[in-house]
Amino acid sequence: MALNKTDKVIVFDYLATITLANAAQGQTVLTLAADSQFELHAILGNCSEDADTDFRPNNFSCLISDQATGRQLSNVRIPQVVLCGNANWALLERRPITFPALGTLLFDFLNLTANTNTINIVLKGYKLLI
């Protein structure tokens, strides 16, 4: 039985997480899987300082860089509410962004709160199996 194109694509999410002290900055690296390219469709984010009643949280900022190419996805850290959308809906990429197998992404965070903050960024997309 021959595989069709859809057999080589699976839904997949990557998580980058970090805990930062009040007003601190920090970085974390995410290495993508060796078995596939990754096609990014949306960036979601939340943190331990997000309030259930705040539908436009803005408790961190983040700059994402593709270490394989040296390209940044923005010129500065982008505030949570702009990068990730509001609490009910992620901002979808108009065109998917494809990263190579074993690509490395660097996340440069800044905690915008006066408390310790655990930040989560989810890259939502598809694995394009090799």
N, C-alpha and C positions, 0 to 999 in steps of 0.2 A: 504494500500500500504506500503510495507516494505521499509525502507531507505537502500540505498546501501552505501558503504564506502565513496564514493565521496560526499554524502550529509552531511557528518560530517567534511568536510574540506573546509575552505574558505580562499581566498587570503586576507592577512592582513598586514598592515604596522604600526609600532610604531615609534613615533617621540620623541627624546630627544633634548631639546634645552636649550641654556644658552647664556647670554651676559656677556662678560668679558672685563675689562679694558686692556690697553696695557700690555703685558707680564704677565698678571695675571693668576692665576690658580683658578679653582672652580669645584664644584661637583653638579650633579643633579641626582635625583633618579627617576626611571621609574618603576611603579608597573603594572604588566601584568594583563590581564582580568581574572575574576573568572570563566568564562564559558568555558575555554579551555586551553590546553597546547599551547605553541607557538613553531613552528618549524622555526628556523632562516636559511635563505638561502643566504642572502647577506647583507652587511653593506654599506650604502651610506652616504656621508657626504659632506656638503658645508658650506660656511660661508660668511658673508657680505664683507670680504676682498678678496674673490676670484675674479680675473679679468676675464672678458669674453674671453680674448685672451690667458689666461694661462691654458693649457690643463693638467698640472700636478701641481695643486695648493698644497701648503704645508704651511698652515697658522695656524694650530693647531695640537696638539697631544692629544691622548685620551687613557685611560686605562678603560676597561669595566670589572666589577666584578659582579658575581652572588652572591647576598647577602644570598640566601637560602642555598647555599652550601659552601660559602666562597671562591669559586674558582674564579680566575682571568682568563680572556681570553688571557692575555699576562703577561710578568713579569714586564714590564714598560709601560709608555705611548708610543703609536705607532704614528708616524707622519701620518698626513692626507693622503698623497699620497700613503702610504703603506697600511693603514687600509681601506681606501675607494676606492682605485683605481684612475684612472684619471677622468677628467671631462666628458668623453663620455661613460664610462662603469664601473660598480661596480665590485669589486672583489667578485666572487661567492665562497661560501664555498664548498669544495669538498664533504663533508658530512654535512647534516643539523645538527644543534645543537638544541636540544629540551629543553625548559624551562618549569617548572611546572606552573599550574594555580596559580595566585596570587604571582608569583615569583617577586622578586625585583632586578633590575639591577642598579648598581651604575656606573655613568659615571664620571671619573676624568679627567678634561680637563686642558690644558695649552694653552693659547693664544700665538702664536709665532710671532705676529705682534706688531708694535709700535702704533697701533690704537685700539679703542674699536672694538670688534669683536663679532658678533652674530653667534653662531655655531649651526648647525643642523646635527644630526645623525639620519638616518632612518634605522630601522631594517626591512628588507623586508622578508616576509615569509608566513606562513600559520597558521591559527588557527585550532587546532585539537579539535573539539568540544567534550565536555564530555557528 
